[in-house]
Amino acid sequence: MKLTKEQVEKLSDFILKRLEDRNLIILKTARERLLERINGIILDDLKTEDDLDREVEEILRTHSGAVDSSRVDYRKMFNMIKGKLARERGIVL
């Protein structure tokens, strides 16, 4: 899932506001610094998923003959491989 930098910033702000509104956190640092940290975590997670997507695409490219001959749906195969690699590596999608 692709998100723009602005969308990530809005998501980070939303998360922090919800935590604050529900009194689930007490800020011990500047709010902006915490927002930057949340942004970084989300962006790192998105990068990890993008890297995994590229790896799955490469696997499918190297086995394109087998995929084509078996008439398997590309998207279904992509999701199966991605799910398997994510489980093996402990990545939560």
Buried (B, 14 or more C-beta within 10 A) or exposed (E): EEEEEEEBBEBBBEBBEEBEEEEEEEEEEEEEEBBEEBBEEBBEEBEBBEEBEEEBBEBBEEEEEEBEEEEEEEEEBBEEBBEEBBEEEEBEE
